[in-house]
Amino acid sequence: MGKGIETAAKQETCVLVGLVTQSQSREQLQEYMDELAFLAETADAVCKKRFTQGIDKPDVRTFVGSGKIEEIHEYVKEEEIDMIIFDDELSPTQLRNIERIIPEVKILDRSNLILDIFASHARTAHSKVQVELAQYQYLLPRLSNMWTHLQKQKGGIGMKGPGEKEIETDRRIIRDKIAALKKQLEIIDKQKSTQRGNRGAMVRVALVGYTNAGKSTLMNILSKSTVLAENKLFATLDTTVRKVVLQNLPFLLSDTVGFIRKLPHQLIESFKSTLDETRESDILLHVVDISHPQFEDHIAIVQNTLAEIGSADKPTII
């Protein structure tokens, strides 16, 4: 009760950090940073400033150069910022070094933020197990500093996860936990696949697309149902299946989790079963928000992800 009041009273503040590199142009970075800001907003944080740097490739020690990390440190100290969010996945070494230089705030990367959003949006037992598995897989290589990190900073963005309750956990327990969650997923996946098999010979259509492109809204219009549709990233995590009849032709329509660039590979792995709905459908309906300036980029990311899960050759309507 008290926690809810506290959350309503104070949103966490953050700064964003990204790089212009040999493989990432200034225009691309602008687009990625806008998306990172939207991710932070979805997680209920307020972005106060963006820090960018041109560098050949990320610094192996601290992601950005030493001058830039000091500049960020001064700003977050002066403005009493709660966390720093990096646009790319930080290595365990980078995370450790940055935390040593800037110990006062939480350090997150894009993967950590996406996992956190997934954790707060997971509603069913299935998606909760999938997210928890992905979180543990992300935590394992970062264990030593994550744990002390969690002792210092409880609650808030980037902390919705398995670590909070189990600060004393070591690698062996985490590995056991990962194995147990994988077993749990196998059981749920078998049940899901039986359910899919029981749907008979009806034509199956899956909605796919970039996150927030409007899949759930289209699902609601076609099936006259009320699937959660809001202007947030990853509002839908669980696959919803509805029977739809158009001009006397019945078919099954399923809404799937949206894709995004730089999606943490742990999530693609643990959400493979949710994406089975896509793999086992007869037709894909690829929803594109044509008003988005980067819609062509979004189409390419969705097509690449479909190829990764083995669904690239399906008949697709954009």
Order of alpha helices (4+ residues) and beta strands (2+ residues): alpha-beta-alpha-beta-alpha-beta-alpha-beta-alpha-alpha-alpha-alpha-beta-alpha-beta-beta-alpha-alpha-beta-alpha-beta
